[in-house]
């Protein structure tokens, strides 16, 4: 099955529909999730859900369209709380086809680190404004900021996942690029240990269009910072192809300065 973008649902707009946000706290045991879905199955059409554990409890949260125009939040809460699997629940109704997630306040990783959500176009416009600073200083600023973020994320990988100072760390980082929506890292060429080639399709930094004087400076900095931490020595990076220049993808070459990549 081919992968694609995950749906993040901080809000939903569905005109002429009766919308509910349903949040259920349930026992963290087998069949609890199935019991909740069984109750909801005949009453709503789920249009986006998420579930996660919080110690001895589990949380189910979903956006839904009512199947009956007479359905109410109170009736749904009563039906859900009647299950022995459910310890608490709250159902909120949208207004005029708009429903906003009022239960959650942002995102976090599985280890509790908070995340911030931006529209891609918005964050790219911010980078464009920095890149256009006078005297050509913008690209240098973006590169240095990328190094700082890459160093932080590389350190997190070493501390949390312990891949060791190996090429495996690059694979982990590249999978994060895709998972976070930065761009699809479709191939890694490690045939030359001193020059790790990374191809990125749909790199977010150059998604606003062509600009002959631009490069993906932030991403280059990120690769330099993360590679430096993962390999335990200073790394360099050049961008051989870029959508800013009209290429159909971006290609980065990370100079590791090593005669061979470390192995486990």
N, C-alpha and C positions, 0 to 999 in steps of 0.2 A: 504494500500500500504506500503510495506516495504521500510524503508529509506535506504540511502546509502551515499557515499561521494559526496560532491559537486565538480563540476569541476571549478578549478581556471585556468584562461587562460591568463597568462602573455605572452605566446607564443604558436604557433601551428606549427606543421610540417606535411605537406601533399604533398609529392612529386608528380610531374606531374599535379598539380592543380594550377589554377590561384586564388590567395588568396587576399582578401581585409580586411582591418580593416575599419569599418564604424562607425563614431561617429556623432551623430545628436543631435543638441540642438533644442528642440521643446517647444511649448507652454504647460504649465502644466494644461491642460484641458482635459475633457473626449474626447475620440476618436482620440487624437493626436497620441498615440502609434499605434493604429490600422491603421491610415493613413500611417505611416511610413512602417509598415509591408506590407501593400497592395502594395506600390510602389516596395518594395524589392522582394516580393513573386515571381514575374515572371522573375527576373533577377539574383538572387543569391540563393544559398543554405546556410542558416545560420547554423553555426556549434558551436556557443557559443555566448550568449548575456547577457547583464546586463543593467538594467535601474534604475535610481534613480532621486530624485528631488533635485534641487538647488534653493530654494526660489520659484520665479514665473516661473521658467523654469524647464524642465525635460531633462535628458540626456539618450540617447539610444546609447549603444556601442556594437558592435558585430564583430565577425570574420565570414567570409563567403567565399564560393567557387563560382566563377562565373559560371553561367549556359551556357554562350556563350564565346568562346575563343576570340571574338572581343570586349568583355566588357572592359571598361576603367574606371579608377577613375573619370575622368572628366565627363563622361556621367552619372555615378551614382550620382555625386554631383549635376549635372544640374537637374536630375529627382527629387531628394529629395528636393532641394531648390525651385522647382516649386510648392511645396505644401504650402498652406497658414498656415499649422500647424508648419512648420519648419522655424526656425529663422537663423540657421547656420548649416553647416555640413562640414566634411572633410573625404575623403576616401584615404587610403594609401594602395599601392599594395606591396605584399611580394616579396621576391626574392629567386628563386631556391627552391621553396616549403617551405620556412621559413617565418613566419610572427610574428613579435614581437610587443606587445602593446607599441606604442610610445606616446600614449595620456596620460595614467595614470602613476603616479610615486609612486606605492605602493598601499596599502589598508588602509582603515580606517573604524571604527565602525560607527553606525548610529548617534552617538553624536560627531563625528569628531575626535575621538582618533586614532592616526596612529597605524597601525599594520605592522609587519615585517614578511615576508614569508621565511621560510627555507624548504629545503627538509627534510623529516623525518629522513632519513638515515644520513644526514649531522649533524643535531643537536644531534642525538643519539651518533654519533662518538665523538662529542665534550664532551658530558657527560661522555663517556667511558674514555676519556683522563683525565678528572678531577678525576674520580673514581680511576684511577690507580696511583694517586700520592703516593709517598712513605710515610711510617709510618702510613698508614691507615687513612690519613687526608681527602682523597677525598670524601668519603661518608658524612663526617661531613660538608664539604663545600657545597656539593649538597643539603643536608638537610637544611642548613641555607639559601641558595639561594632560595629554595622552600618556606621557611617561609616568606622571604621578598616578593616574588611574590604573595603568597597567602594572605598576609596582605594587599597588594596593591589592589588586585582584590576584596577581601572581603569588603574593604572600599569603593570601587567604587560601589559595589552592594548596600550598605547601603545608599550612597549619591544619587545614580541615580534612583534606583528602589524601595527603601524603603520597603523591605519585613518585616522590624522589626527584633528584635532579636529572631527569631523563627526557627524551623526546616525547614520552607519554604526556608530559605536561602541556606540550603544544596541542596535542589532539584534544585534550580537555578544554583548553582555552578556545579552540576553534569551534567545538560543539556549543560553548557558551555564546559565541558570536551569533550563531543561528538561533539558539533558544531565546536570547534577549532581543532578537530582531535587528541586529546590527548588519546582517548580511549573511548569505549562505557560503560558508567556507567549503567548497566542493572538492578540493584536492590538496594534498600536501606532498611535495616531492622532496624526499630526504636522501636522494641518491648521492648528493654532494653534501657531506656533513657540515661543511663550512658555509653553505648557502641554502638554507631551507626555503623553498618556494611555496608560497601560499596564494591560492586563487580565491577571490571573493566575488561572488555574483550578488548584485543588488546591494552593494555597500551603502549604508545609510548616509555617510558623510557627503557623497557626491550625487545624491538622489535629486538635487534641485536643478540639475541641468549642466550644460557645458560651461567651462570657464578655463580658458587656456593658461591662465597664470596661477591656477590652483592645483593642489594635490590633496590627497587624503591625509593631511598632516596629523590629525588627532589619532587616526588608526595607526599610522606609522609609529607615533610616539607610544601608543599602547603596546604595540608589539615589541618595541625596544625595552620598555619598562618591565613587561611581563617576562620576556626572554632573559633579561638580566637576572631576575630573581630565580627563575626556574633553572637556569644553567650555572648560576653562581659566578657570573663574570659579565663584563660589559658587552653588549651586543649592538649592532647597527642594522638599519633597515633602509632599503630603497624601494620605491614604487616603480615598477617597470611598465605597467599598463594602468590606465585610470579612465573611468567614464567621464571625468572632467575633460579629458583630452579627446573624447569621442570613441574610445575603445568600448567594447561590449561587456567588459568585466574589469576588475582591478587585480593586479598581481603584485605581491610584495615578496621581496627576497630579504630574509633575515640572515645577516652575517654573524654567525655564532663565534667566530674566532677559534673554533675547535677543529682539530684534525679528524675527530670522530665524535659523534654524539654519545653521551653516556648511556649505558644500558644497565638494567637491573642486575 
